[in-house]
Amino acid sequence: MWSYSGSSALNNEFRQASELALEADRADALGGYREAFIIDDPSLIYLDGNSLGRLPKAVPAVIERVLRKEWGSTLIGSWNRSWIPLLDRVRTKLALLLGVHPVEVVVGDSTSIQLYKLSLAMARHFNAPKILTDARNFPSDLYVLEQVARDTGKELVTAERPDQLSVSREFAYGSVSHVRFTTGERFDLGELNDQLPMLWDLSHSVGVVPIDLSTSTAAVGCSYKYLNGGPGAPAFMYLQRDLHGALENPIPGWFGHDRPFEFESGYAPRPDAQRFQISTPAVLSLAAMEPGLDLVLEAGVSVIWSKACALTALFIELIGSFIPEVVNVTPIDPERRGAHVSLAHPEAWRICQSLIQHHHVVPDFRAPDLVRFGFSPLTTRYCDVVAAVNALRRVLDEKSYHAIPSVRPTVT
Ligand SMILES: Cc1ncc(COP(=O)(O)O)c(C=O)c1O
């Protein structure tokens, strides 16, 4: 039973919320999925699966097999026997998850590289002079788009609300993150797709929010968040079929060649999105990525999303009732948010560290003033939500964050 450390007037209400949370956990159809992940310390309340998802139990044996049997024993023969089929399988599973055709999906590189290739290709293909983005887009996306605009003589327009801009024919395309990494706000894909060709960054929605790409031109995303693919896991891109012959990969590599093993000196790109491959796939990372993807496909994104809605709604409600000192910057309407909730406070960094160091609750910090709580539904319980709110209440009551230095390490 969790105990609320605040005033006795609110104590009963909190106790009631704790009991309801335990009941919700008992009834949770996804509750068993925690068993599919390595959870060495059950007392750790991990609310950072939106940054790095937990390790699926199946991964170590998969890696052991790739190392010992494939690399160690079968050696080069593993390319045909195991590794090219692995690449095709992961691509097909991602396509299934995204509801698109496998020929429209490429797996590999990082999100920033996939974004660079597609943005530059789109900037070269669509003639209009401007590119639209969200002023609060992920920094790497902004850097890439800025560079692409410079290199193609276009203007990058950074809008505070790209979905509220009346978009004219001056725009070649737009590139926006489906869910903002800071506030967790979610844009409506269809709304912007109706106005201009869109290149979406799905990093904060893939695997947790149902995504309908039917009217989108292109998309990229990472697999180390809700897909639990592991640190630096391969990213992916989607390119709508009508544009396959029209867009050129600005980094033409041999893996995007139509006949890579003919070793021709002239570049002849593959007819489908595979022309956006560059290099030899990173087999170990690719192999580590498959079990997480399997778990999401098995559980089903619509079921995962229902639980994400319930977890985030519970958190928002409890924060509203018990933690008046923070400002919730995430939309209340579940249709306008993803699966993380961000709270603003001037002492966000030290509060975040106090939660980790003194209470074993792991959110993350996003400068300048946000504590971000991610609710990855396959591994997060309703009682974790209550425990996190309880811990936050204690940190603020006891002012334990005063003992935390303001200096920050590299990764926050
Ligand atoms: C929305 C978004 N886009 C892009 C990236 C960068 O991804 P990568 O390091 O794979 O280039 C991140 C990283 O967290 C992200 O959250």
Ligand as a Chemical Component Dictionary entry (heavy atoms), coordinates in Angstrom:
data_LIG
# 
_chem_comp.id                   LIG 
_chem_comp.type                 NON-POLYMER 
_chem_comp.pdbx_formal_charge   0 
_chem_comp.three_letter_code    LIG 
# 
loop_
_chem_comp_atom.comp_id 
_chem_comp_atom.atom_id 
_chem_comp_atom.alt_atom_id 
_chem_comp_atom.type_symbol 
_chem_comp_atom.charge 
_chem_comp_atom.model_Cartn_x 
_chem_comp_atom.model_Cartn_y 
_chem_comp_atom.model_Cartn_z 
_chem_comp_atom.pdbx_ordinal 
LIG C1 C1 C 0 11.928 12.972 -32.057 1  
LIG C2 C2 C 0 13.343 12.542 -32.239 2  
LIG N1 N1 N 0 13.904 12.644 -33.451 3  
LIG C3 C3 C 0 15.193 12.298 -33.667 4  
LIG C4 C4 C 0 15.964 11.795 -32.645 5  
LIG C5 C5 C 0 17.401 11.466 -32.904 6  
LIG O1 O1 O 0 17.546 10.130 -33.154 7  
LIG P1 P1 P 0 18.968 9.533  -33.623 8  
LIG O2 O2 O 0 19.879 9.649  -32.451 9  
LIG O3 O3 O 0 18.601 8.097  -33.945 10 
LIG O4 O4 O 0 19.443 10.280 -34.803 11 
LIG C6 C6 C 0 15.407 11.634 -31.366 12 
LIG C7 C7 C 0 16.216 11.091 -30.262 13 
LIG O5 O5 O 0 15.779 10.841 -29.179 14 
LIG C8 C8 C 0 14.070 12.039 -31.156 15 
LIG O6 O6 O 0 13.489 11.946 -29.949 16 
# 
loop_
_chem_comp_bond.comp_id 
_chem_comp_bond.atom_id_1 
_chem_comp_bond.atom_id_2 
_chem_comp_bond.value_order 
_chem_comp_bond.pdbx_ordinal 
LIG C1 C2 SING 1  
LIG C2 N1 SING 2  
LIG C2 C8 DOUB 3  
LIG N1 C3 DOUB 4  
LIG C3 C4 SING 5  
LIG C4 C5 SING 6  
LIG C4 C6 DOUB 7  
LIG C5 O1 SING 8  
LIG O1 P1 SING 9  
LIG P1 O2 DOUB 10 
LIG P1 O3 SING 11 
LIG P1 O4 SING 12 
LIG C6 C7 SING 13 
LIG C6 C8 SING 14 
LIG C7 O5 DOUB 15 
LIG C8 O6 SING 16 
# 
